[in-house]
Amino acid sequence: MLFEHLNPKKHDRKSFDCGVEALNLYLQRGANQDQRRSLTKIYVLAEGERVIGYYSISAHSVLRDNMPDDIKLASYKDVPFLLLGRLAVDKEFQGHGYGDAMIFHAFKTTLDAAEKIGILGMVVDAKDEKAVSFYEGFGFKRLTGSEKRLVLPLSVMETLIRS
């Protein structure tokens, strides 16, 4: 199994089914177009042409006033982050640690980017409370004024990667 950028000529997107129609449709119909337009990068965990899971990552900013108190920055109105836009695992592979593997890959991608550009961490929009719990398990904190938008500073990612 390999992590690689989505390649519509190689990866079978049609048979992917994570159980959430919006995430299935995005991979099948929107992901390649968004990636071609440089709106996001799509990483797939694949075995040959079979897509086990995928995530999208792009640039984003968060209003300072919505940040948790322990990571507010007084001198900035908007704080730069990478957005983990979507993360999904095919139903056949759920419950086997692939979601964890994908989020750790996303952490490494974020840390690599942070060596080249200024970002504070990662932000994610969870689809539901189950997803919120998944992200909180890695140390993500909810943003003020949003029930399902969470943030994770680089320092926490670095600690998780080292452990």
C-alpha positions as CSV (number, residue, x, y, z in Angstrom):
1,M,0.0,0.0,0.0
2,L,1.2,3.4,-0.9
3,F,0.3,7.0,-0.3
4,E,0.3,8.9,-3.6
5,H,-1.5,11.8,-5.3
6,L,-4.8,11.0,-6.9
7,N,-4.2,9.9,-10.5
8,P,-7.6,9.4,-12.3
9,K,-5.9,7.3,-14.9
10,K,-4.6,4.9,-12.3
11,H,-6.9,4.9,-9.3
12,D,-10.4,3.3,-9.4
13,R,-12.6,6.0,-7.9
14,K,-15.9,4.5,-8.9
15,S,-15.8,1.5,-6.6
16,F,-14.9,3.6,-3.5
17,D,-17.6,3.6,-0.8
18,C,-17.0,4.9,2.6
19,G,-20.6,4.9,3.6
20,V,-21.0,8.7,3.3
21,E,-22.4,9.7,-0.1
22,A,-21.0,13.2,-0.1
23,L,-17.4,11.9,0.4
24,N,-17.9,9.2,-2.2
25,L,-19.2,11.7,-4.8
26,Y,-16.4,14.1,-4.1
27,L,-13.8,11.5,-4.9
28,Q,-15.7,10.3,-7.9
29,R,-16.7,13.7,-9.4
30,G,-14.9,16.6,-7.8
31,A,-11.5,15.7,-6.4
32,N,-9.7,15.5,-9.7
33,Q,-11.1,18.8,-11.0
34,D,-10.2,20.5,-7.7
35,Q,-6.7,19.1,-7.8
36,R,-6.2,20.1,-11.5
37,R,-7.2,23.7,-10.6
38,S,-4.7,23.7,-7.6
39,L,-7.5,24.2,-5.1
40,T,-6.4,21.2,-3.1
41,K,-4.2,18.2,-3.2
42,I,-5.7,14.7,-2.9
43,Y,-3.7,11.9,-1.3
44,V,-4.9,8.4,-1.7
45,L,-3.8,5.3,0.2
46,A,-4.0,2.7,-2.5
47,E,-3.1,-0.8,-3.3
48,G,-2.6,-0.7,-7.1
49,E,-5.7,0.8,-8.5
50,R,-7.8,0.1,-5.4
51,V,-8.4,3.2,-3.3
52,I,-8.4,2.3,0.4
53,G,-8.9,5.8,1.6
54,Y,-8.2,9.4,0.7
55,Y,-7.8,12.9,2.2
56,S,-7.7,16.4,0.7
57,I,-5.4,19.2,2.0
58,S,-5.3,22.9,1.0
59,A,-4.3,26.3,2.3
60,H,-6.7,28.0,4.7
61,S,-6.9,30.7,7.4
62,V,-8.7,31.0,10.7
63,L,-9.9,34.2,12.3
64,R,-7.8,34.9,15.4
65,D,-10.9,35.6,17.4
66,N,-12.2,32.0,16.9
67,M,-8.9,30.4,18.0
68,P,-8.8,28.5,21.4
69,D,-7.4,30.9,24.1
70,D,-4.1,28.9,24.4
71,I,-3.1,29.5,20.8
72,K,-4.4,33.0,20.0
73,L,-1.9,35.3,18.4
74,A,-2.4,39.0,19.2
75,S,-0.8,40.5,16.1
76,Y,-2.7,38.6,13.4
77,K,-6.4,38.8,12.3
78,D,-6.2,35.7,10.2
79,V,-3.9,32.8,11.1
80,P,-2.5,30.5,8.4
81,F,-3.3,26.8,8.5
82,L,-3.6,23.8,6.2
83,L,-7.2,22.5,5.9
84,L,-7.8,18.8,6.1
85,G,-10.9,19.1,3.9
86,R,-12.0,15.5,3.7
87,L,-10.8,12.2,5.0
88,A,-12.5,8.9,4.2
89,V,-11.8,5.1,4.3
90,D,-13.6,2.6,2.2
91,K,-16.1,0.6,4.2
92,E,-14.3,-2.7,3.5
93,F,-11.2,-1.3,5.3
94,Q,-12.8,0.7,8.1
95,G,-11.8,-0.3,11.7
96,H,-8.3,-1.5,10.7
97,G,-6.3,1.7,11.5
98,Y,-6.2,3.2,8.0
99,G,-7.9,6.4,9.2
100,D,-5.1,6.8,11.7
101,A,-2.5,6.1,9.0
102,M,-4.0,8.7,6.8
103,I,-4.2,11.4,9.5
104,F,-0.5,10.8,10.4
105,H,0.4,11.1,6.7
106,A,-1.5,14.4,6.7
107,F,0.4,15.5,9.8
108,K,3.7,14.7,8.1
109,T,2.6,16.6,4.9
110,T,1.6,19.6,7.1
111,L,5.0,19.5,9.0
112,D,6.8,19.3,5.7
113,A,4.9,22.3,4.4
114,A,5.6,24.2,7.6
115,E,9.3,23.9,6.8
116,K,8.7,25.9,3.6
117,I,5.8,28.2,4.4
118,G,4.4,29.9,7.5
119,I,1.5,27.9,9.0
120,L,0.4,27.3,12.6
121,G,-1.1,23.9,12.1
122,M,-4.1,22.1,10.7
123,V,-7.8,22.9,10.7
124,V,-10.6,20.4,10.0
125,D,-14.4,20.5,9.5
126,A,-15.8,17.3,11.0
127,K,-18.9,15.9,9.3
128,D,-20.5,14.8,12.6
129,E,-19.9,14.2,16.3
130,K,-18.4,10.8,15.6
131,A,-15.8,12.5,13.4
132,V,-15.3,15.2,16.1
133,S,-14.5,12.5,18.6
134,F,-12.0,11.0,16.1
135,Y,-10.2,14.3,15.7
136,E,-10.3,15.2,19.4
137,G,-8.6,11.9,20.1
138,F,-5.5,13.4,18.3
139,G,-5.7,16.6,20.3
140,F,-7.7,18.8,18.0
141,K,-9.6,21.5,19.8
142,R,-12.9,23.1,18.7
143,L,-12.9,26.6,17.4
144,T,-15.1,29.2,19.1
145,G,-18.4,29.7,17.3
146,S,-18.3,26.4,15.5
147,E,-19.3,23.0,16.8
148,K,-17.5,20.9,14.2
149,R,-14.5,23.0,13.1
150,L,-11.4,22.0,15.0
151,V,-7.7,23.0,15.0
152,L,-4.4,21.3,15.9
153,P,-1.1,23.3,16.3
154,L,2.1,22.1,14.7
155,S,3.6,21.5,18.2
156,V,1.0,18.8,18.9
157,M,1.5,17.1,15.5
158,E,5.3,17.0,16.2
159,T,4.7,15.3,19.6
160,L,2.3,12.8,18.0
161,I,4.8,11.9,15.2
162,R,7.6,11.4,17.7
163,S,5.7,9.1,20.0
